[in-house]
């Protein structure tokens, strides 16, 4: 009986361990090229060629769409008279496609009279190779604003421009609609743009002992980073995504370095692109594409101002986009042309990131959502986990607790059964009966 109980307890424990071992892990191995990973919460939506047929986008939602060469597609927003609204569009050309200088999309938000509230381009310029790029448009409520201020129906218009020499394939789109929180009642915010800010490059961060971080494949699974020097590998044609928490009053600096290659010394212009995007996935700035000739090379972003609400009033898009706190996204893309002379093996990549400045107070009332830096965000940046990895870890912990609970429950049931069986044996011995109902024993 004791041996049978032990066997059942062992089986319960093995089952619990198997349940934990079967939990899902990363979808791809470290260093392996992967396509753009769309947010699994993205809802399919089709843009309309006629604005009255457009589908409404909901605040806080993500959508997946597509656009053909030369198309102009409409989506609809229903806005109140007090909320700032942001709609971003990530352009994802399919692998192997061809793009030319000036190809891209324009995103704009327009009122019911077709007056433009704002617009932004996402273009393939000097770095003429397909990769994910992003742009956003917004409706901003201003005290003395004259257009796009009232409540009502607004249109989001996405327009694609492609040269005749470019690939004819459809481009996929990932659309996000975010609304900005209301200002706190006591927040006296300046309404003029900043005139200057620290522009000197900071002292490079000291490399950590455990400084390997593999970039994600999209904004959704971008790898979290904080100040430091991070090592990775990038393959020709691959784009890696990282995210850095930048709070109010803080400034971000970034440099990408590509290691040398003994395979060749062929000169390749515009080999590597480095970009920075804000928490609403609006484009902030990109570095001039780096050339490569087999020797160590690097490229840095120009200094951008510290995060401040007042930045939105600047006419420069790179200053205006530094308008709220949250996760800022870095993307590094290596041209597929590099493979022709240097091979398809991954290249050593070092990403140097530094966040400077003391974190300031949020100007918003209540929960700021994506426009904030939380303690959990800081922990993720230190550990190097992406958002999905953090969610998976939490889920795994819950499953582990559940499996342990099932195992403990099984042990308890088996122990109770053993106790009942022993009690039956003892009772049978007292009345002279065998424990399993056999013939009476002789005294």
Buried (B, 14 or more C-beta within 10 A) or exposed (E): EEEEBEEBBEEBBEBBBEBBEEBEEEEBEEEBBBBBBBBEEBBEBEBBEEBEEBBEBEBEBBBBBBBEBEBBBBBBBEBEEEBBBBBBBBBBBBEEBBBBEBBBBBBBBBBEEEEBBBBBBBBBBEBBBBBBBBBBBBBBBEEEEEEBBEEEBBBBBBBBBBBEEBBEBBBBBBBBBBBBBBBBEEEEEEEEBBEEBEEEEBEEBEEBEEBEBBBBBBBBBBBBBBBBBBBBBBBBBBBBBBBBBBBBBBBBBBBBBBEBBEEBEBEBBBBBBBBBBBBBBBBBBBBBBBEBBBEEBBBBBEBBBBBBBBBBBBEEBBBBBBBBBBBBBBBBBBBBBBBEBBBEEBBBBBBBBBBBBEBBEBBBEEEBBBBBBEEEBBBBBBEBBBBBBBEBEEEBEEBBEEBBEBBEEBBEEBEEBBEEBEEEBEEBEEEEBEEEEEEEEEE
